[in-house]
Amino acid sequence: MGTEPLADAGQKDVVGNLPELRLERRAHFRGRARDGQRVRLRFRALGGDAEWVSTMARDLGAGGAFVATYRSLPVGTDLEVELDLPGPGGTVRLRAEVRWLAEPGRLPPGCDAGMGLAFAQLDVDALLALSDYLAGLGEKAPA
């Protein structure tokens, strides 16, 4: 499956190769998916000179996120992650671990391929920016 290069060398944009992102429909440990939280995200395997992959994160929380991608990495892989939070949060850099996969061909109709990430080693600035962004979501009036 081809991807279009972004302006930065060594970075691939896979968002255009995904069907329109939908809210998660699978059973979830929270009882339901978080409503409509989507932010741009870049990830790559930690260490070495792995290529950055650009996509969207959704179901974002302080502990992790679902990353919509056909370029999933194996469970247990440690990642470098950059979240592009709207507003004053800006780009948040953190580490994460791949905890589970939603693999193409093994999903019910209407579910997106991707991987679940657990955030790790958040520094204070990253945690505050993420917390501020998430708190702001609860303040918005329903459309």
HELIX and SHEET records of a PDB file:
HELIX    1   1 VAL A   15  ASN A   17  5                                   3    
HELIX    2   2 GLY A   87  GLY A   89  5                                   3    
HELIX    3   3 VAL A  124  GLU A  139  1                                  16    
SHEET    1   A 8 GLU A   4  PRO A   5  0                                        
SHEET    2   A 8 GLN A  11  ASP A  13 -1                                        
SHEET    3   A 8 TRP A  52  GLY A  61  1                                        
SHEET    4   A 8 ARG A  38  ALA A  45 -1                                        
SHEET    5   A 8 ASP A  78  LEU A  85 -1                                        
SHEET    6   A 8 GLY A  90  ALA A 102 -1                                        
SHEET    7   A 8 GLY A 114  ALA A 120 -1                                        
SHEET    8   A 8 GLY A  64  ALA A  68 -1                                        
END                                                                             
